[in-house]
Amino acid sequence: MKLLTKYNRINVAVTVIIMLVTGIIYYYTISHILTNQIDKDLVLEENEVFSYVSKNHHLPDVYESNHQQIAFMKLGSGKVKRRFVDTVYHDLDEKDMEAGRALISSVNVSGQNYSILVTQSKVETEDLIQVVFLITIGVIVILLLVLLLLNRIILKSIWKPFYKVLSQLKDFSLVDNASVNSTPSAIDEFTELDHAVTSMADRVKNDYKNLKVFTENASHELMTPISVINSKLDTLVQTDDFTDKQSKLLNDIYGTVTRLTRLNKSMLLLAKIENGLIQDIQQVNVREVLEDSIYQHEEMILQLGITLKTKLGNKQINANRSLMEILVNNLISNAIRHNYQAGSLSVLLDADKLSIINTGKHAFNFEQVLKRFHKSDGSEGIGLGLTLCKQICDRYGFKLQYQRDKDSHIFSVLF
């Protein structure tokens, strides 16, 4: 949820609550004021009755109209308690019952007590209250609309520098050598943010350049002594006969140098993928890449007596062909190396995914093997194969999945 939307929701909710509470208080206040006004009118009528009785020593004639009625009733020896009550009375014209306000009192006429019931209509008062209430609701609605409009216009203008900085950050790329330009603002917080972002972008670009140069130099410098070691070993092998112990030592050295070469190339490739240095994109036929990889591993498959099953559909993707070859080769190589004698290997390809299924005895933690240099027991690899596969999948938005089904391992690449 955007900050502006969140702010507007909170602002509107608080405003509505305050307005409703204010409206309720306003409604009851107006109602109380108007009721007091009616009560004063009732008292005035009561005083006129008292004044008339005092002068004439008898009750006035019963008075009735649509808005006011006065009635008398003979009492015994007692008197009624003087009070104001809400009541209803009979409208003379419309013959309906309407809301009213009444004053109950008593008067003594020539030694006889009479109750006085003065009733006055509240219809006009209620109509006035309804009008006031509707006007209040209308004002609240208009105020909310104006508030939302002003918030949208003013806040959008205030947050413009922030969104400009955010847009530059989204487009920022070390590969494209894009820069983050300064965005001036009259707001101190946005100015501070702009300075922090531009400073960070400059530091990141400088660190990236240094890392890139270091990686390239380190790879180049490592390849030179490795080549020299290989050359010297070849010369040494051709000089004389060796004992079995010496031959074993030479084989170990050859194996170590080969692993070092593979490690150097893999680390350099990982650095290039993570830093987006491999930009050559073309349309790649995944089926052709799979067929080439299976052909290259055919000898290993025959040596282990592995039963191979393939079901390859056509799938075209936009990617770097070398990276796709590395991805496929690593998955198939792992499926063969971690298989057992006379096991099975299935390679399935359709429009949605690539699945490589191989038999294998040992289970493993998929999240752990994705980490660099993590190797299963007895593995002769360098521990970067699946790490490379994961990086390549992330580079092109694929998803690498693993499942264990009885004695089978299932690696899937979801396109």
KEKE-3310 file (N, C-alpha, C; in steps of 0.2 Angstrom, whole numbers, plus 5000, padded with zeros to 4 digits):
npx = (5004:5003:5011:5004:4990:4989:4990:4979:4968:4969:4968:4955:4947:4949:4944:4931:4926:4928:4920:4907:4906:4906:4894:4884:4885:4882:4869:4861:4864:4857:4844:4842:4842:4831:4821:4821:4817:4804:4799:4800:4789:4779:4779:4775:4762:4757:4758:4750:4737:4737:4737:4725:4716:4718:4713:4700:4694:4690:4692:4700:4693:4693:4707:4711:4722:4731:4744:4745:4738:4727:4722:4711:4709:4699:4704:4707:4710:4724:4738:4746:4763:4773:4779:4789:4786:4789:4778:4763:4751:4734:4732:4722:4718:4724:4721:4730:4742:4754:4771:4774:4777:4774:4768:4764:4755:4747:4732:4723:4706:4695:4696:4696:4706:4714:4721:4733:4736:4747:4750:4762:4766:4780:4783:4788:4800:4807:4807:4816:4827:4830:4833:4844:4853:4854:4860:4872:4878:4879:4889:4899:4902:4906:4917:4925:4927:4934:4945:4951:4954:4963:4973:4977:4982:4991:5000:5005:5012:5021:5028:5034:5049:5054:5048:5055:5068:5066:5063:5074:5083:5077:5080:5093:5109:5123:5129:5125:5131:5124:5119:5115:5106:5106:5092:5085:5076:5064:5062:5069:5071:5069:5080:5091:5089:5091:5105:5111:5107:5114:5127:5128:5126:5138:5148:5145:5147:5160:5166:5161:5168:5181:5180:5177:5189:5198:5193:5195:5209:5213:5209:5216:5229:5230:5228:5240:5251:5245:5244:5258:5262:5255:5262:5275:5273:5269:5281:5289:5284:5288:5301:5307:5306:5294:5291:5278:5273:5278:5271:5258:5258:5260:5248:5239:5243:5240:5226:5223:5227:5219:5206:5209:5209:5196:5189:5194:5189:5175:5172:5175:5165:5154:5155:5154:5141:5134:5136:5131:5138:5137:5130:5126:5113:5102:5091:5088:5088:5082:5080:5090:5102:5101:5101:5115:5122:5118:5124:5138:5139:5137:5147:5150:5137:5136:5146:5142:5131:5118:5101:5094:5081:5072:5062:5059:5052:5049:5057:5059:5070:5075:5091:5108:5118:5129:5128:5116:5120:5130:5121:5113:5122:5128:5117:5114:5127:5128:5117:5122:5134:5130:5122:5119:5127:5119:5108:5094:5090:5081:5076:5066:5057:5046:5035:5034:5043:5059:5064:5074:5077:5084:5090:5096:5105:5107:5099:5098:5100:5092:5093:5105:5114:5114:5122:5138:5153:5148:5147:5142:5144:5158:5158:5167:5167:5168:5159:5152:5143:5128:5126:5130:5120:5109:5111:5111:5098:5091:5096:5089:5076:5070:5065:5072:5069:5068:5064:5061:5058:5054:5067:5072:5079:5073:5076:5070:5068:5059:5052)
npy = (4994:5011:5026:5038:5033:5026:5036:5044:5036:5034:5048:5051:5042:5046:5059:5057:5050:5060:5070:5063:5061:5074:5078:5071:5076:5089:5088:5083:5094:5105:5099:5099:5113:5118:5111:5116:5129:5126:5122:5134:5141:5133:5135:5148:5148:5141:5151:5160:5154:5153:5166:5170:5162:5168:5181:5179:5168:5156:5143:5145:5144:5128:5126:5122:5118:5115:5115:5118:5113:5114:5106:5102:5094:5088:5086:5076:5078:5079:5085:5086:5081:5093:5093:5091:5082:5071:5067:5062:5069:5072:5077:5089:5092:5083:5071:5063:5055:5065:5070:5078:5090:5091:5100:5096:5101:5109:5118:5128:5131:5140:5132:5120:5107:5106:5098:5103:5101:5105:5105:5105:5106:5096:5095:5104:5108:5095:5094:5105:5101:5090:5096:5104:5093:5086:5096:5097:5084:5085:5096:5089:5079:5086:5093:5082:5077:5089:5088:5076:5079:5090:5084:5075:5083:5092:5083:5075:5084:5088:5075:5073:5075:5064:5052:5054:5052:5038:5033:5034:5026:5013:5012:5012:5005:4995:4989:4996:5007:5018:5033:5042:5056:5072:5077:5092:5099:5107:5102:5097:5083:5076:5081:5077:5063:5063:5067:5056:5045:5048:5049:5035:5028:5033:5027:5013:5011:5014:5004:4993:4994:4993:4979:4972:4975:4968:4955:4951:4953:4944:4932:4931:4931:4920:4910:4910:4904:4892:4887:4886:4876:4865:4864:4861:4849:4841:4841:4835:4822:4816:4814:4803:4786:4782:4777:4767:4774:4787:4790:4789:4801:4811:4809:4814:4827:4832:4830:4839:4851:4852:4853:4865:4873:4872:4877:4891:4895:4893:4902:4914:4914:4914:4927:4935:4932:4936:4950:4954:4954:4946:4948:4944:4940:4928:4919:4903:4886:4875:4861:4857:4860:4851:4839:4839:4840:4827:4819:4822:4816:4803:4792:4791:4788:4775:4768:4767:4759:4765:4767:4777:4788:4799:4813:4824:4840:4854:4870:4886:4899:4916:4919:4918:4907:4900:4900:4893:4881:4878:4877:4866:4856:4855:4850:4838:4831:4831:4822:4810:4808:4806:4795:4778:4761:4754:4761:4773:4787:4801:4813:4826:4837:4851:4864:4871:4867:4860:4844:4833:4818:4806:4791:4788:4785:4792:4805:4823:4840:4852:4866:4868:4863:4872:4882:4890:4879:4869:4852:4835:4820:4811:4817:4822:4834:4853:4859:4870:4868:4867:4879:4888:4884:4889:4903:4906:4902:4912:4923:4923:4923:4910:4896:4885:4870:4856:4839:4824:4808:4793:4783:4792:4807:4823:4836:4851:4864:4878:4887)
npz = (5000:4996:5003:5002:5000:5012:5021:5017:5020:5034:5038:5033:5040:5053:5052:5049:5060:5070:5065:5065:5079:5083:5075:5082:5095:5091:5086:5097:5106:5099:5099:5113:5115:5108:5114:5126:5123:5119:5131:5139:5132:5136:5150:5149:5145:5156:5166:5161:5163:5177:5180:5174:5182:5194:5193:5188:5195:5190:5179:5163:5146:5138:5127:5110:5097:5081:5085:5098:5114:5128:5142:5156:5172:5185:5201:5216:5234:5233:5225:5208:5203:5197:5181:5165:5150:5137:5124:5114:5103:5097:5081:5074:5061:5052:5058:5064:5075:5083:5088:5103:5116:5133:5148:5164:5177:5191:5198:5209:5211:5219:5230:5224:5217:5201:5188:5176:5159:5147:5131:5117:5100:5093:5080:5071:5077:5077:5063:5060:5067:5059:5047:5050:5054:5042:5034:5041:5039:5025:5025:5031:5021:5010:5015:5017:5004:4999:5007:5003:4990:4991:4998:4989:4979:4985:4993:4983:4975:4985:4988:4976:4973:4980:4973:4961:4965:4969:4956:4949:4956:4954:4940:4941:4936:4937:4927:4915:4918:4923:4931:4946:4947:4956:4965:4968:4982:4993:5005:5020:5024:5012:5004:5012:5010:4996:4995:5002:4994:4981:4985:4990:4978:4970:4978:4977:4963:4962:4970:4963:4951:4956:4961:4949:4941:4950:4950:4937:4935:4945:4940:4928:4933:4940:4930:4923:4932:4933:4920:4918:4928:4923:4911:4915:4922:4911:4904:4914:4915:4903:4904:4911:4917:4930:4947:4955:4966:4963:4951:4956:4964:4954:4947:4957:4958:4945:4945:4956:4950:4939:4946:4952:4941:4936:4947:4947:4934:4937:4948:4942:4932:4941:4947:4935:4932:4943:4943:4932:4919:4908:4894:4881:4873:4865:4854:4861:4857:4868:4867:4858:4865:4876:4869:4864:4876:4882:4872:4874:4887:4885:4885:4899:4904:4898:4904:4917:4915:4915:4913:4900:4898:4887:4884:4874:4871:4860:4864:4865:4871:4877:4880:4886:4876:4881:4895:4896:4892:4902:4913:4909:4907:4920:4928:4921:4923:4937:4939:4934:4940:4954:4953:4953:4949:4935:4936:4933:4922:4918:4906:4904:4894:4891:4887:4898:4908:4912:4917:4926:4931:4942:4948:4965:4980:4992:5002:5003:5009:5000:5001:5007:4998:4988:4992:4991:4988:4995:4997:4994:5003:4998:4985:4970:4965:4964:4972:4967:4956:4957:4963:4953:4944:4950:4951:4937:4934:4942:4935:4923:4927:4930:4939:4950:4956:4968:4971:4981:4977:4983:4979:4970:4963:4959:4949:4943:4931:4930:4918)
capx = (5000:5007:5010:4998:4984:4988:4989:4972:4964:4969:4965:4948:4944:4949:4940:4924:4925:4928:4914:4901:4905:4904:4888:4880:4885:4878:4862:4858:4864:4852:4838:4841:4841:4824:4816:4821:4813:4797:4797:4798:4783:4774:4778:4772:4755:4755:4758:4743:4732:4737:4735:4718:4712:4719:4709:4693:4692:4687:4696:4698:4690:4698:4710:4714:4724:4735:4751:4745:4732:4727:4716:4710:4705:4697:4708:4705:4713:4731:4741:4751:4770:4775:4785:4789:4786:4788:4771:4760:4744:4730:4732:4715:4717:4726:4719:4736:4746:4760:4775:4773:4780:4769:4769:4759:4755:4740:4730:4718:4701:4689:4696:4696:4712:4713:4727:4734:4740:4748:4754:4764:4769:4787:4785:4792:4806:4810:4809:4821:4833:4832:4836:4851:4857:4856:4865:4879:4880:4882:4895:4905:4904:4909:4923:4929:4929:4939:4951:4954:4957:4968:4978:4980:4986:4997:5005:5008:5017:5027:5032:5037:5056:5055:5047:5060:5074:5065:5063:5082:5085:5074:5083:5101:5112:5130:5132:5124:5135:5119:5121:5109:5107:5104:5086:5084:5070:5064:5060:5075:5071:5071:5087:5095:5088:5095:5112:5113:5107:5119:5133:5129:5127:5145:5152:5144:5150:5167:5167:5160:5174:5187:5179:5178:5196:5201:5191:5198:5216:5215:5208:5221:5235:5229:5228:5247:5254:5242:5247:5265:5262:5253:5267:5281:5271:5270:5288:5292:5281:5291:5308:5310:5301:5293:5289:5271:5272:5279:5265:5252:5259:5259:5241:5236:5245:5236:5219:5223:5228:5213:5201:5210:5207:5189:5187:5195:5184:5168:5172:5175:5159:5149:5156:5151:5134:5131:5137:5127:5143:5136:5124:5124:5106:5100:5086:5091:5084:5084:5081:5097:5107:5100:5104:5122:5124:5117:5129:5144:5140:5135:5152:5149:5131:5137:5151:5138:5125:5112:5096:5092:5075:5071:5055:5061:5048:5053:5057:5064:5070:5080:5096:5115:5118:5134:5125:5111:5124:5132:5115:5111:5128:5129:5112:5115:5133:5126:5112:5126:5139:5127:5118:5123:5127:5113:5102:5090:5091:5076:5076:5059:5056:5040:5035:5034:5049:5064:5065:5080:5076:5089:5090:5101:5103:5108:5096:5102:5096:5093:5095:5112:5119:5114:5127:5145:5158:5145:5148:5139:5149:5161:5158:5173:5166:5171:5154:5149:5139:5121:5126:5130:5113:5104:5113:5109:5090:5089:5097:5083:5069:5068:5064:5075:5066:5070:5060:5063:5052:5057:5074:5074:5080:5070:5078:5066:5069:5052:5053)
capy = (5000:5017:5030:5042:5029:5024:5043:5046:5031:5036:5054:5051:5038:5050:5065:5054:5049:5066:5073:5059:5063:5081:5079:5068:5081:5095:5086:5083:5101:5108:5096:5102:5120:5119:5108:5121:5134:5124:5122:5141:5142:5129:5139:5155:5146:5139:5157:5164:5150:5155:5173:5170:5160:5173:5187:5177:5163:5150:5140:5147:5139:5123:5128:5117:5120:5110:5116:5118:5111:5114:5102:5103:5088:5089:5081:5075:5083:5080:5089:5082:5084:5097:5090:5091:5075:5070:5064:5062:5071:5070:5082:5091:5092:5077:5066:5058:5056:5068:5071:5084:5091:5093:5102:5094:5105:5109:5124:5128:5136:5140:5126:5113:5106:5104:5097:5107:5098:5110:5101:5109:5101:5096:5093:5110:5107:5090:5096:5110:5097:5086:5100:5105:5087:5085:5101:5095:5078:5088:5099:5084:5075:5091:5094:5076:5078:5094:5086:5071:5082:5094:5079:5072:5088:5094:5078:5073:5089:5087:5069:5072:5073:5057:5048:5055:5048:5031:5031:5034:5020:5008:5012:5012:4998:4995:4987:5001:5013:5023:5038:5045:5063:5075:5080:5097:5099:5112:5099:5094:5076:5074:5084:5072:5057:5064:5067:5049:5041:5050:5047:5028:5026:5034:5022:5007:5011:5014:4997:4988:4995:4989:4972:4970:4974:4963:4948:4950:4952:4938:4926:4931:4930:4913:4905:4910:4899:4885:4884:4884:4870:4860:4863:4858:4842:4837:4840:4830:4815:4814:4814:4797:4781:4783:4771:4768:4779:4793:4790:4791:4808:4815:4809:4818:4834:4833:4831:4845:4857:4852:4856:4872:4877:4872:4882:4897:4897:4894:4908:4920:4914:4917:4934:4938:4932:4941:4957:4956:4956:4942:4952:4942:4937:4926:4914:4897:4880:4871:4854:4856:4860:4845:4833:4840:4838:4820:4816:4823:4812:4796:4788:4790:4784:4768:4765:4765:4755:4769:4767:4784:4789:4806:4815:4831:4844:4860:4875:4892:4905:4921:4918:4917:4900:4897:4899:4888:4874:4876:4875:4859:4851:4854:4846:4831:4829:4829:4816:4804:4807:4804:4789:4771:4756:4751:4766:4776:4794:4803:4820:4828:4844:4853:4871:4875:4866:4855:4840:4828:4813:4801:4787:4789:4782:4797:4811:4829:4846:4856:4873:4868:4861:4878:4886:4889:4875:4863:4845:4829:4815:4807:4820:4824:4841:4858:4862:4876:4866:4869:4886:4891:4883:4893:4909:4906:4903:4919:4928:4924:4923:4904:4894:4879:4866:4849:4834:4818:4803:4787:4783:4796:4814:4826:4843:4854:4871:4881:4893)
capz = (5000:4995:5009:5001:5001:5019:5025:5016:5024:5041:5038:5032:5045:5059:5051:5049:5067:5073:5062:5068:5086:5083:5073:5087:5100:5089:5086:5104:5108:5096:5101:5119:5115:5105:5119:5132:5120:5120:5139:5140:5129:5140:5156:5148:5145:5162:5169:5159:5166:5184:5180:5173:5188:5200:5192:5187:5200:5187:5174:5156:5142:5135:5120:5106:5090:5078:5087:5105:5117:5135:5145:5164:5175:5192:5206:5223:5238:5232:5219:5204:5203:5191:5177:5158:5148:5129:5123:5108:5104:5091:5076:5073:5054:5049:5062:5066:5081:5082:5094:5107:5123:5138:5155:5169:5183:5195:5200:5214:5209:5224:5234:5221:5213:5195:5184:5169:5154:5142:5126:5111:5095:5092:5073:5068:5080:5074:5056:5060:5069:5053:5042:5053:5054:5034:5032:5044:5035:5019:5026:5032:5015:5006:5018:5016:4997:4998:5010:4999:4984:4993:5000:4983:4975:4989:4994:4977:4974:4990:4987:4969:4973:4983:4968:4956:4967:4968:4949:4947:4960:4950:4934:4942:4934:4937:4920:4910:4920:4924:4937:4950:4947:4962:4965:4973:4986:4998:5011:5022:5024:5005:5002:5015:5006:4989:4996:5004:4988:4976:4988:4990:4971:4969:4982:4974:4956:4963:4973:4958:4946:4959:4961:4942:4940:4954:4948:4930:4936:4949:4936:4923:4936:4942:4925:4921:4935:4932:4914:4919:4932:4918:4906:4919:4923:4905:4903:4919:4914:4897:4906:4913:4920:4937:4951:4956:4970:4960:4946:4960:4966:4948:4946:4962:4956:4939:4948:4960:4945:4935:4950:4953:4934:4936:4952:4944:4929:4940:4952:4938:4929:4946:4947:4930:4932:4948:4942:4925:4914:4902:4891:4875:4873:4859:4855:4862:4857:4874:4865:4855:4870:4879:4865:4864:4883:4882:4868:4878:4893:4883:4888:4906:4905:4896:4909:4923:4914:4917:4908:4899:4894:4885:4881:4873:4866:4858:4869:4863:4876:4875:4885:4883:4875:4885:4901:4896:4891:4908:4917:4907:4908:4927:4930:4919:4926:4944:4939:4932:4945:4960:4951:4954:4943:4932:4938:4928:4921:4913:4904:4901:4892:4888:4886:4905:4912:4911:4923:4926:4936:4942:4954:4970:4987:4997:5002:5004:5010:4994:5002:5009:4992:4984:4995:4988:4991:4999:4993:4997:5005:4992:4979:4968:4962:4968:4976:4964:4951:4958:4964:4946:4941:4954:4948:4930:4934:4944:4930:4918:4930:4930:4946:4951:4961:4969:4975:4982:4976:4985:4978:4964:4964:4953:4948:4938:4930:4928:4914)
cpx = (5004:5006:5005:4991:4983:4987:4981:4967:4963:4966:4958:4944:4944:4944:4933:4922:4924:4921:4907:4900:4903:4896:4883:4879:4881:4871:4858:4858:4858:4845:4837:4839:4833:4819:4816:4816:4805:4794:4796:4791:4777:4773:4774:4764:4753:4754:4751:4737:4732:4735:4727:4713:4712:4714:4701:4690:4688:4692:4695:4695:4695:4700:4713:4716:4728:4742:4751:4738:4732:4721:4717:4707:4705:4701:4705:4708:4720:4732:4746:4758:4771:4781:4784:4790:4786:4782:4769:4753:4741:4729:4724:4713:4719:4724:4724:4739:4753:4764:4774:4777:4775:4772:4763:4760:4748:4739:4724:4713:4695:4690:4696:4702:4711:4721:4727:4738:4741:4753:4756:4767:4777:4789:4789:4799:4810:4812:4815:4828:4835:4836:4844:4856:4859:4861:4872:4882:4883:4888:4901:4907:4908:4916:4928:4932:4935:4945:4955:4957:4963:4974:4982:4984:4992:5002:5008:5013:5023:5031:5035:5045:5057:5054:5052:5066:5072:5065:5070:5085:5083:5078:5091:5103:5119:5133:5131:5128:5130:5121:5114:5110:5104:5097:5084:5077:5070:5063:5067:5076:5073:5077:5092:5095:5092:5102:5115:5112:5112:5126:5134:5130:5134:5149:5151:5147:5157:5169:5166:5166:5180:5186:5180:5185:5200:5200:5195:5206:5218:5214:5214:5228:5235:5230:5236:5251:5251:5244:5254:5266:5260:5259:5273:5279:5271:5277:5291:5290:5285:5299:5311:5304:5300:5290:5281:5269:5273:5273:5259:5252:5258:5252:5237:5237:5241:5229:5218:5223:5222:5207:5202:5208:5200:5186:5188:5190:5177:5167:5172:5168:5153:5149:5153:5144:5130:5131:5134:5132:5142:5129:5122:5118:5104:5094:5089:5086:5086:5084:5088:5102:5107:5103:5112:5125:5124:5123:5136:5145:5138:5140:5151:5143:5132:5141:5147:5132:5119:5107:5093:5085:5074:5064:5056:5056:5052:5052:5062:5064:5076:5085:5103:5116:5124:5132:5120:5115:5127:5127:5114:5116:5129:5123:5112:5121:5131:5122:5116:5130:5136:5122:5122:5122:5120:5107:5098:5091:5085:5076:5070:5059:5050:5040:5035:5040:5053:5065:5070:5079:5081:5089:5097:5100:5103:5103:5100:5097:5098:5095:5103:5117:5119:5120:5134:5149:5154:5145:5145:5145:5151:5161:5165:5173:5169:5166:5151:5144:5132:5121:5126:5123:5108:5105:5110:5101:5088:5090:5092:5076:5066:5068:5067:5072:5069:5065:5063:5057:5055:5064:5076:5075:5077:5072:5074:5068:5062:5054:5048)
cpy = (5006:5021:5035:5039:5028:5031:5045:5042:5033:5043:5054:5047:5042:5056:5062:5053:5055:5070:5070:5061:5070:5082:5076:5073:5087:5094:5086:5090:5105:5106:5099:5109:5121:5116:5113:5127:5132:5124:5129:5143:5139:5133:5145:5153:5145:5146:5161:5161:5153:5162:5174:5168:5165:5179:5185:5172:5157:5149:5144:5142:5135:5126:5123:5120:5114:5110:5116:5116:5111:5110:5103:5096:5089:5083:5081:5080:5084:5084:5084:5085:5087:5094:5091:5084:5076:5065:5064:5065:5071:5077:5083:5090:5086:5071:5061:5060:5059:5069:5077:5084:5094:5095:5100:5098:5105:5117:5124:5133:5135:5134:5120:5113:5104:5103:5100:5103:5102:5106:5105:5104:5102:5095:5098:5109:5101:5091:5100:5106:5093:5090:5102:5099:5085:5090:5099:5089:5081:5092:5094:5080:5080:5092:5088:5076:5083:5092:5081:5074:5086:5090:5077:5076:5090:5089:5075:5078:5089:5081:5068:5071:5066:5052:5048:5051:5041:5029:5030:5027:5014:5007:5011:5005:4999:4993:4992:5007:5019:5027:5040:5052:5066:5078:5085:5097:5104:5109:5095:5087:5073:5076:5079:5066:5057:5063:5060:5044:5042:5048:5039:5025:5027:5029:5015:5006:5011:5007:4992:4988:4991:4982:4969:4969:4969:4956:4947:4949:4946:4932:4925:4929:4923:4908:4905:4904:4892:4882:4882:4878:4864:4858:4859:4851:4838:4836:4834:4823:4812:4813:4807:4792:4783:4777:4772:4773:4786:4795:4792:4799:4812:4815:4814:4825:4836:4834:4837:4851:4857:4855:4863:4876:4877:4877:4889:4900:4898:4900:4914:4920:4917:4924:4938:4938:4936:4948:4959:4957:4951:4945:4949:4937:4935:4921:4907:4891:4875:4863:4852:4856:4854:4839:4833:4838:4830:4816:4816:4818:4805:4791:4786:4786:4777:4764:4763:4761:4758:4769:4774:4784:4797:4807:4822:4835:4850:4866:4880:4897:4910:4921:4918:4909:4897:4896:4894:4881:4873:4874:4867:4854:4849:4849:4839:4828:4826:4822:4810:4803:4804:4798:4783:4767:4754:4755:4768:4784:4796:4810:4821:4835:4846:4861:4875:4873:4860:4851:4834:4824:4807:4797:4788:4787:4787:4803:4817:4835:4851:4863:4873:4867:4867:4883:4885:4884:4869:4857:4840:4824:4811:4810:4823:4831:4846:4862:4869:4875:4869:4876:4890:4890:4888:4901:4911:4907:4909:4924:4929:4923:4916:4902:4886:4875:4859:4845:4828:4813:4796:4787:4787:4803:4818:4834:4846:4862:4874:4887:4898)
cpz = (5000:5001:5008:5002:5009:5023:5024:5020:5031:5042:5038:5037:5052:5058:5051:5056:5071:5071:5065:5075:5087:5081:5078:5093:5098:5088:5092:5107:5105:5098:5108:5120:5113:5110:5124:5129:5121:5127:5141:5138:5134:5147:5155:5148:5152:5166:5167:5162:5174:5184:5179:5179:5193:5199:5191:5192:5197:5181:5167:5152:5139:5128:5117:5099:5087:5082:5095:5108:5124:5137:5153:5166:5182:5196:5213:5228:5237:5226:5215:5204:5196:5187:5169:5155:5140:5128:5116:5109:5097:5087:5074:5065:5051:5052:5064:5072:5080:5088:5097:5113:5127:5145:5159:5175:5186:5197:5205:5212:5214:5228:5231:5216:5206:5192:5178:5165:5148:5137:5120:5106:5094:5085:5070:5071:5077:5066:5055:5062:5063:5048:5044:5052:5046:5032:5035:5041:5028:5019:5027:5025:5010:5008:5017:5008:4996:5001:5006:4993:4986:4995:4994:4979:4979:4990:4988:4975:4979:4989:4980:4969:4975:4977:4962:4958:4967:4961:4947:4950:4956:4943:4934:4940:4934:4930:4915:4912:4921:4930:4940:4950:4953:4960:4970:4976:4991:5005:5013:5022:5017:5002:5005:5012:5000:4990:4998:4998:4983:4979:4988:4983:4968:4972:4979:4967:4957:4965:4967:4953:4949:4959:4954:4940:4944:4952:4941:4931:4940:4944:4931:4927:4938:4936:4922:4925:4934:4926:4914:4923:4927:4913:4909:4920:4917:4903:4908:4917:4908:4899:4907:4916:4928:4941:4952:4961:4967:4955:4950:4962:4960:4947:4951:4960:4950:4941:4951:4955:4941:4939:4951:4946:4934:4941:4950:4939:4932:4944:4948:4934:4934:4946:4941:4930:4937:4947:4935:4920:4908:4899:4884:4875:4866:4860:4855:4861:4863:4872:4862:4860:4874:4875:4864:4870:4884:4878:4871:4884:4891:4886:4895:4908:4903:4901:4915:4922:4915:4911:4906:4895:4893:4882:4880:4868:4864:4863:4867:4869:4874:4881:4882:4882:4879:4892:4901:4895:4898:4913:4915:4909:4916:4930:4928:4922:4933:4944:4937:4938:4952:4959:4954:4949:4942:4935:4932:4928:4916:4912:4901:4900:4889:4888:4893:4909:4910:4917:4921:4932:4936:4949:4959:4977:4992:4997:5004:5005:5004:4995:5004:5002:4987:4986:4992:4992:4995:4994:4997:4999:4999:4985:4977:4965:4967:4972:4973:4958:4952:4960:4958:4943:4944:4951:4941:4930:4936:4939:4925:4921:4930:4938:4946:4957:4962:4973:4975:4982:4977:4984:4972:4966:4958:4953:4942:4938:4927:4924:4915)
residu = (MET:LYS:LEU:LEU:THR:LYS:TYR:ASN:ARG:ILE:ASN:VAL:ALA:VAL:THR:VAL:ILE:ILE:MET:LEU:VAL:THR:GLY:ILE:ILE:TYR:TYR:TYR:THR:ILE:SER:HIS:ILE:LEU:THR:ASN:GLN:ILE:ASP:LYS:ASP:LEU:VAL:LEU:GLU:GLU:ASN:GLU:VAL:PHE:SER:TYR:VAL:SER:LYS:ASN:HIS:HIS:LEU:PRO:ASP:VAL:TYR:GLU:SER:ASN:HIS:GLN:GLN:ILE:ALA:PHE:MET:LYS:LEU:GLY:SER:GLY:LYS:VAL:LYS:ARG:ARG:PHE:VAL:ASP:THR:VAL:TYR:HIS:ASP:LEU:ASP:GLU:LYS:ASP:MET:GLU:ALA:GLY:ARG:ALA:LEU:ILE:SER:SER:VAL:ASN:VAL:SER:GLY:GLN:ASN:TYR:SER:ILE:LEU:VAL:THR:GLN:SER:LYS:VAL:GLU:THR:GLU:ASP:LEU:ILE:GLN:VAL:VAL:PHE:LEU:ILE:THR:ILE:GLY:VAL:ILE:VAL:ILE:LEU:LEU:LEU:VAL:LEU:LEU:LEU:LEU:ASN:ARG:ILE:ILE:LEU:LYS:SER:ILE:TRP:LYS:PRO:PHE:TYR:LYS:VAL:LEU:SER:GLN:LEU:LYS:ASP:PHE:SER:LEU:VAL:ASP:ASN:ALA:SER:VAL:ASN:SER:THR:PRO:SER:ALA:ILE:ASP:GLU:PHE:THR:GLU:LEU:ASP:HIS:ALA:VAL:THR:SER:MET:ALA:ASP:ARG:VAL:LYS:ASN:ASP:TYR:LYS:ASN:LEU:LYS:VAL:PHE:THR:GLU:ASN:ALA:SER:HIS:GLU:LEU:MET:THR:PRO:ILE:SER:VAL:ILE:ASN:SER:LYS:LEU:ASP:THR:LEU:VAL:GLN:THR:ASP:ASP:PHE:THR:ASP:LYS:GLN:SER:LYS:LEU:LEU:ASN:ASP:ILE:TYR:GLY:THR:VAL:THR:ARG:LEU:THR:ARG:LEU:ASN:LYS:SER:MET:LEU:LEU:LEU:ALA:LYS:ILE:GLU:ASN:GLY:LEU:ILE:GLN:ASP:ILE:GLN:GLN:VAL:ASN:VAL:ARG:GLU:VAL:LEU:GLU:ASP:SER:ILE:TYR:GLN:HIS:GLU:GLU:MET:ILE:LEU:GLN:LEU:GLY:ILE:THR:LEU:LYS:THR:LYS:LEU:GLY:ASN:LYS:GLN:ILE:ASN:ALA:ASN:ARG:SER:LEU:MET:GLU:ILE:LEU:VAL:ASN:ASN:LEU:ILE:SER:ASN:ALA:ILE:ARG:HIS:ASN:TYR:GLN:ALA:GLY:SER:LEU:SER:VAL:LEU:LEU:ASP:ALA:ASP:LYS:LEU:SER:ILE:ILE:ASN:THR:GLY:LYS:HIS:ALA:PHE:ASN:PHE:GLU:GLN:VAL:LEU:LYS:ARG:PHE:HIS:LYS:SER:ASP:GLY:SER:GLU:GLY:ILE:GLY:LEU:GLY:LEU:THR:LEU:CYS:LYS:GLN:ILE:CYS:ASP:ARG:TYR:GLY:PHE:LYS:LEU:GLN:TYR:GLN:ARG:ASP:LYS:ASP:SER:HIS:ILE:PHE:SER:VAL:LEU:PHE)
# end
